[in-house]
Amino acid sequence: MNKFVSLIISITLIFCFLVYDLKNSSLYVFWMLGVSVIAVYLLREMLRMKLARSTLKLFLYNTTWLFWCLFSLNKVIDQHAFWSFFIITLFYTILCCIIVPHIISTPNYIIRKSLFSIIMCWLVFSFLGLAFFVLTGSEGDFSSFYSNRNVFSYACLCIIFAMMFYQEFSESRFKLDKKIYLIILAVLIFFIVITKSMKALFSLAIIYFIINSKLSIRNLFKFIFLSLTLFVLVFGFDNPISERVFTFIYAFTNPSTLGVSESSYIRLNLILDGLLVIKDNPIFGVGFNQSQFYLFPDYNILLFERGEKEAIVGQYSHNNYIEVALNGGIPALMIYYLPLISSVCYLIKRRGLITSRQFRLILAAIFVKVFYDYGMVSYKEFFNILFITFIYYFCLIFTKRNIILESK
């Protein structure tokens, strides 16, 4: 039964990475596979007549904030918008609460096969997307076949973290070959760079800085060299990345220089407007996926005056902290991030059970999640739910072990 569950989960994850952000019927294949995983898992647990306490705790930690949002039903403007997002988010959360414990309890050799299959499928998919992007002369930013470059780059980051965790915590005989590992890592970083996603680029910097934070002359020179190289490439030449960096900086230092259609200007005002709405609805928020009926940036108003956009629909906040608080108030925000806070507490409390590098790797994953959420509404994204679920459950289970697994 366990091998069968592992096979379905592997196929589900492969389909997820390939079709998750494609807005067509292929996405339903992933959903059907997800339902199959849940059904097989429930069948297995019914036969065992036992549900793991840690899995139950994981489910409660990840879903409580969702059920808290139900208290805001009396404020909901669009019931369809509320329930569609609520059901999908709950479905992804339940699926991740099943997948993550199974992955962590799976033998290393099975994880190696599954991980390598996912990586190979993802690389083929990404290169085909790049070829299509170049040959068709597509305008805009590269996102492979995904509709959103931020989701694509986040998926790349998830695979990078999956490889790093596997290399760090698996037994030596099952680790990926170092040359293959570095080549795959370089290719994934390349895909992230060409998306020009500021969040993903800064996340790479965060990962490198935290993991290599040992104070040594060698690491100091490496950091200075890479920083200067990046600085020259970004600011020394006229390129799309430098434009995005300057826009990002101006949003905080001199927002008046930005036009009302600038992304950074719009996002900054959405955050400020969102805070005002939260101030008026601090306990229960305004309802799941209802922010679009409360946030109307200047650019939307301008489009309405031109007759290019309906007045009733605004925008979501583009900030996960604001969006979760709008969904269910400040209590929902606190409950949502409780798994991350608990993860940090587990790490600090049981610091002696893991090596320094392992500690920094987990810390880097937490920091990336915290940073990414500033510029992206991630609570409803499968990759994000899988990411936060893995971090919490890994810290919960691994730090309780009385054995330090062999690492580099």
C-alpha angles and dihedrals in degrees: 000000000000092000090049091051090048091052093050092046092050092050090045093053092047091052090045093057092045103044107015098107097032108111097216142083093287089076089067089064088063091047092050090049089049091053088049091054091051092046094049091045092051090048091052093049091048090054090049092044087215136099117200112248092222091053091051090050090049091052093049093047093050101042106036093085090053093054090046088061089063088075088071094061092108089063097048115124098185114033093188092054089049100048098038092057093038095053095044092048091048091048093051091046094052090046092052092047087059099040099048100054090045092051094048092049093046119105116260096246092057092047089051092055093045094045093048091049092051092048094049093048090047094050093049090047092049095048091049088051091050092049090050090048093052099040095048093045091231117195124227129031126332116257100153107231091331119107092221124050092203092059090046093050090045089054088052090051090050091055090047091053091045090055093044093049091047093049092047102044106029125091115273095246092057099046120117117259107271095232092049090046093052093045092052090046091052092049092050091049089049091055091049092050095051091052087063089215106164092201093054094045092051089045090057089052090050092050093049095045096048097042093046096039095123109126104239135133091243095052091044092055091045091052093047092048094049092044093051092046092051091045093053093046094048103037103021096064135044103253140139093256093056090050090054092047093051091046090050091052094045091054088069104028104036112003092166089074091064124085122237089252094055111115094225092049092050094046094049091052092045089056092049092047090046091055090054091052091048090050089058093043106032101149107042104009121214100292141279112308092353098118091098088071093054106037116073113165121199091258092058091049089051091052090048091052089052090050092243098116137035114253095223096063121070128162139280116250100256086221122096095208092054094041096051090048090050090050096053111354130252093312090059090050092052093046092047093056095039093097090057092047089048090049091056090048091051091050094050094042095050099031092137094063096068136047124254093254092049090050092051092047093055090044091052090053091052093048092050091053092049092047096044092053091064092071104025137055097229106158092097098042116105094218091053093048090048090049098050092041092052094048094051097042092044091053091044095052105028098048090053092061118101092216132076110221116227112269140169 
